[in-house]
Amino acid sequence: MKTPLQMLSETSQSPAMQTVLKSITGIATSDLGILLVGEPGTGKEWIARKIHQMGSRSTGRFISVDCTSLPPGLVEQEIFGLEQFTPNGVTVDEGVLEDAEGGTVFLSGFSSLPLEVQMKVARAGAHQKFHRVGGRKELWYNGRTIVAVNQAPSENLPTGLLQKDILNRLSPIVIELPPLRKRREDLLALLNLFISQTNERYGATVRGITPEALKICLTYTWPGNIRELRNMAEYAVIMARNQLILPAHLPLQMQSTHLRNRLRGSFRKGKSVAAVEKYLILEALRSSSTKKEAAEQLGISVRTLTNRLEQYDLDEELGNHHRVDEDDRTRSKR
């Protein structure tokens, strides 16, 4: 079985991730707090889990909290716990700091917390002590704190989302995770990992991805980063079933974006509208399993696509690939 470091290394060959990997390897065994910075979907929680698994607290719990989803009036007690005095005695609800005894607390969306709560979390991490909401006794915090934000501290500081004194108390270590578009060297390794995981989950036997489909993936901008790549891999495996992933198995948004980019490139080269249209039709057909899929890529009906094939006499160029048969011609004329 691979170690967390081996798994991380296999998908972190880009220069940007090599820098991250060196930082993680150096601080994983310490108890220092960590601030992870990265766009949504860049894998901040995944990295936090690897740090936990590589550290001395790996036998303890890893508790992940999405701060943006906490009810506004209950944020503080969710983190620190609640202590209430009643006629029948004291009732206690433990927060995540107590639940993570001996382990790691990961707080994503940390900058969405009220500033006073941010400061209390920073103090708990720095001094290993805290109070429950309504409590009088100071409690020992035996855990490591890793927090995550979507913007770099230098961008957050002027807006008051992450004040300097909070940052200083919170963590001496800031690790910035690059977006997927800046670590394209890792895309194939990540994609193969997600294909393998999806195969196992659904009992599929997809063996990989064709060069044509990979080219589309490598030129896509991935606004949703690794999260979007994982979702795409799951969709493509389901569509491909037990074969290689073809361009036609990718989400239509990716196929359409690829075609639009090729279209812009063709016009820049001074090609005529007819030449560009012929080129796009051929591209769509060659990257699709059926004419219906090609038509969906192009945003036209199958009938319109069939008419264009006849207009430009493209059957010969296509060879046997999506050759328009007599039944298709008959249907298109009805």
Secondary structure, DSSP 8 states (H G I E B T S, - for coil): ---HHHHHHHT--SHHHHHHHHHHHHHTTS---EEEE--TTS-HHHHHHHHHHHSTTTTS-EEEEEGGGS-GGGHHHHHH-EEEEETTEEEEE--HHHHTTTSEEEEETGGGS-HHHHHHHHHHHHHSEE--BT--S-EE--SEEEEEESS-HHHHGGGTSS-HHHHHHH-SEEEE---GGG-GGGHHHHHHHHHHHHHHHHT-----B-HHHHHHHHHS--TTHHHHHHHHHHHHHHHHTTS-B-GGGS-HHHHHHHHHHHHHHHHHTT--HHHHHHHHHHHHHHT-SSHHHHHHHHTS-HHHHHHHHHHTT-HHHHTTTT---HHHHHHHH-
